[in-house]
Every structure is written in C-alpha cells, then in structure tokens.
C-alpha cells in the first residue's frame, strides 16, 4: 500500500518541492490566478498529462529535439550517465545523481532540472507579485501532482494566503488521508475535485488504486458544505462511456457540495513530457479527442442533472 502523503521529512512543513509557478492563469479556477504546481502524486494514471509531477524528487528532463550532440554533458558528468552511440544521446537514469552539472554545461537547454525546493515564504513572495490582479474573483490555485501529497507544506501556505485575504483553490485527485482533508478544508474556498472513474475496479486499472478513499473524502467535504467542481478527464477508450458518465451525474445530484461538473478533454501533450522525464508511456494515444464526442458526453450528464456541465 502506497503512502497517502509524502510522509515525514526534515523540512516537510517549512519547505516543499515545486515544479512550476504560473502567473496570470485563467484556466485553474475563477478569475486571474497564480497556480503553484507541487511535485508528487500517489496515483499512477496511465494518461497523466503532467508525468514530471509524479515524483516528489528533482528530475532530469531531456529534450532530444534540442540536443546537438556536442557531448559537453558526457565530458562533465562524473557519474557517466550520458551515453552517445551512433549519434544517439541516451541517459542511464539509474546512475544520475541529479547534480545539475550537465544542465549548466548544456548551451541549448536540452537538459533541464524539473523541481525546486521552496520555503513557504518564497512561494508567498511569488504569489504576492500578482495580488493586484486578483480582484474579486481571482486568487491562488494549488495544483500538481497532488497538493495533499505535501499536505503540511500546503497547509502552511494556505494559512498564509487566507491571512492575506486570497481566494484559495486546490486541484486534487482526492486520494489522501481523511484527517488531512479535515485539517486543510477550512482554508480552501474551492476544490477542483477529480472523479476519473466511478467504477472502483476500473479506477484501479487506470490509476493503480480504487476510488474508495476518494469518494469517502468527497462525502466528508459534502458534510463540511465545501464548494466543489467535480472534474473528469475524458479519456478515449477508458472512461468515455455512458455507464461512467451517468454515474458521475447521479453523484453530482446526490451531493449538494458539487456546484458544477467540468469535463477535461484528453490531449496528448503528456507524451512528450513522459519521453523527456524518462517515464514509461502507458497510454500512447497521440490524437486529441473529438469535440463532438465531448459534447455528446456532456449531453449524457445533462440529461440527469440540472447542475452546470461544461468543458474546455
């Protein structure tokens, strides 16, 4: 059984692992937002759009298209993890110690480190750069990865955000301990809550774990009367079926906390990220899902619930 959170470390509350902070986002909650992308996720979704976020450790990313085969990385690497054979550059990731020397030596940005340790104060410094633009609707969104994977660090920043009066939003797969949800929820204004698959067996097939904990936490948030957008990544050949979509609609009807349902159409952009990070590609569909298919899926849900159903 995998740990539901990062677990204990020397700096789990005071520092956390971030792989991106996006300013002026319009896609991750209402209004203009700062989005903090946190590394680490307990699930292993076969279609993951951010595979570089699965590990909570710093990773070496390799963009093969930018590599000019200069071999400067090979010359500087003491671990001998860069290999060149027949004009092909490969990396023995088991030998890589993430020293960063190759990143510094690469003049073409083919090699980059993904992930950086931040203190909560450093994250707040980044957020405060945008607070003039938040207005009445905007604020801060924590995404990932899975933000609750670093829940103590997340809670520390959430409290600081509320002290500043910022609207807070968390994008989550819901797979965390119930006590973590209860501790963090008072400082979260909106949950963007994934429901990847309503069938427990299929959920385990697609993500590595069943959905019992996820649904249980959703019930807890309902009892706390939290605001939730129920989100479903729509994946061709996986969960784009009538059974799941109807179950999704009935779930939304049952729970008062669910304000709306968002369908997130599959895109293949995660494939290139998997290649760069050395992650195994488990779902290799290279096509965008047809918009008419997405509309039909939305219509199935709308036939059951009057709650707002939309897609991007």
C-alpha positions in Angstrom: 0.0 0.0 0.0 1.4 3.3 -1.0 1.7 6.2 1.5 -1.1 8.6 1.0 1.1 11.6 1.8 4.8 12.4 1.4 5.4 11.2 5.0 7.8 12.7 7.4 11.0 14.5 6.3 13.3 17.1 7.8 11.5 20.0 6.2 8.1 18.7 5.2 6.3 21.8 6.7 8.8 24.6 6.1 9.9 23.6 2.6 8.3 21.8 -0.4 9.0 20.6 -3.9 7.6 22.8 -6.6 8.0 22.3 -10.4 6.3 25.4 -11.7 4.6 28.6 -10.5 2.4 30.0 -13.3 1.3 33.6 -13.2 -1.9 35.2 -14.7 -3.6 31.8 -15.3 -7.2 31.9 -16.5 -7.7 28.1 -16.5 -7.4 26.8 -13.0 -10.3 28.4 -11.1 -12.2 31.7 -11.3 -10.6 34.9 -12.3 -6.9 35.6 -12.7 -4.8 33.2 -10.6 -1.4 32.3 -9.5 -1.0 28.5 -9.9 1.5 26.6 -7.7 2.4 23.2 -9.2 3.5 20.8 -6.5 5.6 17.7 -7.1 4.5 14.2 -6.0 1.3 12.2 -6.6 0.2 8.9 -5.0 -1.7 7.8 -8.2 -0.2 6.5 -11.4 -2.8 7.5 -14.1 -1.9 5.8 -17.4 -2.8 9.0 -19.3 -1.1 11.5 -16.9 -0.8 15.0 -18.5 2.0 16.0 -16.1 4.1 12.9 -15.7 7.0 15.1 -14.5 4.9 15.8 -11.4 4.5 12.1 -10.2 7.8 12.0 -8.3 8.4 14.4 -5.4 12.1 14.5 -6.3 14.0 16.7 -8.6 14.2 15.1 -12.1 16.4 15.5 -15.1 14.5 16.3 -18.2 16.0 15.7 -21.7 14.6 17.3 -24.8 16.0 15.2 -27.6 15.0 17.7 -30.3 17.2 20.4 -28.8 20.3 18.2 -28.4 23.1 19.0 -30.9 25.3 16.0 -29.8 28.0 18.3 -28.6 28.8 15.8 -25.8 29.6 18.5 -23.3 27.3 16.7 -20.8 29.3 13.5 -21.3 32.5 15.3 -20.6 31.4 16.9 -17.4 29.3 14.0 -15.9 31.3 12.2 -13.2 28.5 9.6 -12.9 28.9 8.6 -16.6 25.2 8.6 -17.2 25.3 10.3 -20.6 25.9 7.8 -23.4 26.5 8.6 -27.1 26.3 5.8 -29.7 25.8 6.2 -33.4 24.7 9.8 -33.0 22.1 8.9 -30.4 22.2 10.5 -26.9 20.8 8.3 -24.2 20.8 8.7 -20.4 21.3 6.0 -17.8 19.0 7.4 -15.2 19.9 4.9 -12.6 23.4 6.4 -12.5 22.2 10.0 -12.4 22.6 11.8 -9.1 20.9 15.0 -10.1 24.0 17.1 -9.6 22.9 19.6 -12.3 26.4 19.8 -13.9 25.0 18.7 -17.3 22.3 21.3 -17.2 24.8 24.0 -16.7 27.0 22.7 -19.4 24.2 22.4 -22.0 24.1 25.6 -24.0 20.9 24.5 -25.9 18.6 23.8 -22.9 18.2 20.2 -23.9 18.9 19.2 -20.3 17.0 20.8 -17.5 16.2 20.0 -13.9 12.5 19.8 -13.0 11.7 20.6 -9.4 12.9 23.2 -6.9 12.7 23.3 -3.2 10.8 26.4 -1.9 10.1 27.7 1.5 6.5 28.9 2.2 7.8 32.4 2.3 9.4 32.1 -1.2 6.1 30.8 -2.5 4.2 33.7 -0.9 6.7 36.1 -2.5 5.8 34.8 -5.9 2.0 34.9 -5.2 2.2 38.5 -3.9 3.6 39.6 -7.3 0.1 39.0 -8.7 -2.2 40.1 -5.9 -3.1 43.4 -7.6 -4.6 41.5 -10.4 -6.7 39.0 -8.4 -9.7 41.4 -7.9 -12.9 40.0 -6.5 -12.7 36.7 -8.4 -9.1 35.6 -8.7 -6.6 34.1 -6.3 -4.3 31.2 -5.8 -4.6 27.7 -7.0 -2.5 24.7 -5.8 -2.1 22.0 -8.4 0.3 19.2 -9.2 0.9 16.4 -9.0 -1.2 16.1 -5.9 -1.0 19.1 -3.5 -2.1 17.0 -0.5 1.0 14.8 -1.1 2.9 17.6 0.7 0.0 18.5 2.9 1.8 20.1 5.8 3.7 22.4 3.5 0.4 23.1 1.6 -1.4 23.9 4.9 1.3 26.4 5.9 0.9 28.3 2.6 -2.9 28.1 2.7 -3.0 29.7 6.1 -0.7 32.5 4.9 -2.9 33.0 1.8 -6.0 33.4 4.0 -4.2 35.9 6.2 -3.7 37.9 3.1 -7.4 37.5 2.1 -6.7 35.5 -1.0 -9.3 33.2 -2.6 -7.8 29.7 -2.4 -8.4 26.7 -4.7 -6.9 23.2 -4.7 -6.9 20.8 -7.7 -6.9 17.3 -6.2 -7.4 13.6 -7.0 -8.8 13.2 -3.5 -6.5 10.4 -2.6 -5.2 11.4 0.8 -6.0 10.7 4.4 -9.3 11.9 5.8 -7.7 13.9 8.6 -5.6 15.8 6.1 -8.8 16.8 4.3 -10.4 17.9 7.5 -7.4 19.9 8.6 -6.9 21.7 5.3 -10.5 22.2 4.2 -11.3 25.3 6.3 -8.6 27.2 4.4 -9.8 26.2 0.9 -12.5 28.1 -0.8 -12.9 25.9 -3.8 -12.0 22.3 -4.6 -11.4 21.2 -8.2 -12.0 17.5 -7.4 -11.2 14.8 -9.9 -13.5 11.9 -10.5 -11.5 9.9 -13.0 -13.7 6.8 -12.9 -16.8 5.9 -10.9 -16.3 2.2 -11.1 -13.8 1.1 -8.4 -12.3 -1.8 -10.4 -11.8 0.4 -13.5 -10.3 3.2 -11.3 -7.7 0.8 -10.0 -7.0 -0.4 -13.6 -6.4 3.2 -14.8 -4.7 4.8 -11.7 -3.3 1.9 -9.7 -5.8 2.3 -6.8 -9.5 2.0 -6.3 -11.7 5.0 -5.6 -12.9 4.2 -2.1 -10.8 6.8 -0.3 -11.5 9.4 -3.0 -15.3 9.0 -2.6 -15.1 8.9 1.2 -13.2 12.2 1.2 -15.8 13.7 -1.1 -18.5 12.7 1.4 -16.5 14.4 4.1 -16.3 17.6 2.1 -20.0 17.4 1.4 -20.7 17.2 5.2 -18.5 20.3 5.6 -20.5 22.1 2.9 -17.5 23.0 0.8 -17.6 24.3 -2.7 -16.6 21.6 -5.3 -16.3 21.5 -9.0 -16.4 17.8 -9.9 -13.9 17.2 -12.8 -13.5 14.3 -15.1 -10.6 13.9 -17.6 -12.3 12.4 -20.6 -10.0 9.7 -22.0 -10.9 7.9 -25.2 -11.3 4.1 -24.7 -11.2 4.4 -20.9 -13.9 6.4 -19.3 -15.8 8.0 -22.2 -18.7 5.6 -21.7 -22.3 6.0 -20.8 -22.1 4.0 -17.6 -19.4 6.2 -16.0 -20.9 9.5 -17.2 -24.4 8.6 -15.8 -22.8 7.6 -12.5 -20.9 10.9 -12.5 -24.2 12.8 -13.0 -26.0 10.8 -10.2 -23.1 11.6 -7.9 -23.4 15.3 -8.6 -27.2 15.1 -8.0 -26.6 13.3 -4.7 -24.1 15.8 -3.2 -25.1 19.4 -2.5 -21.4 20.4 -2.3 -20.9 19.8 -6.1 -21.7 23.1 -7.8 -20.8 22.0 -11.4 -19.2 19.4 -13.5 -16.2 20.0 -15.8 -15.2 17.6 -18.5 -11.5 17.9 -19.4 -10.9 16.5 -22.9 -7.8 14.3 -23.4 -4.8 15.8 -25.1 -1.6 14.0 -26.0 0.8 16.7 -24.7 1.8 14.5 -21.8 3.5 12.0 -24.2 6.4 14.4 -24.9 6.8 15.1 -21.2 7.0 11.4 -20.5 9.8 11.0 -23.0 11.7 13.9 -21.6 11.4 12.7 -18.0 12.1 9.0 -18.8 8.7 7.9 -17.6 7.1 4.8 -19.1 4.3 5.6 -21.6 1.3 3.5 -20.7 -1.3 5.3 -22.8 0.0 6.2 -26.2 -3.0 7.8 -27.9 -1.5 10.7 -29.9 -4.8 12.3 -31.0 -6.9 15.0 -29.4 -10.4 13.8 -28.5 -13.1 14.9 -31.0 -15.1 17.9 -29.7 -18.4 16.3 -30.9 -17.6 13.3 -28.7 -17.1 15.6 -25.7 -20.4 17.3 -26.4 -22.2 14.0 -26.5 -20.7 13.0 -23.2 -21.8 16.3 -21.7 -25.3 15.8 -23.0 -25.5 12.4 -21.3 -24.7 14.1 -17.9 -27.1 17.0 -18.6 -29.9 14.5 -19.2 -29.7 13.5 -15.5 -28.6 16.7 -13.6 -29.5 20.4 -13.8 -26.2 21.4 -12.5 -23.9 23.2 -14.8 -21.8 20.9 -17.1 -19.0 22.4 -19.2 -15.8 21.6 -20.9 -12.7 23.5 -22.0 
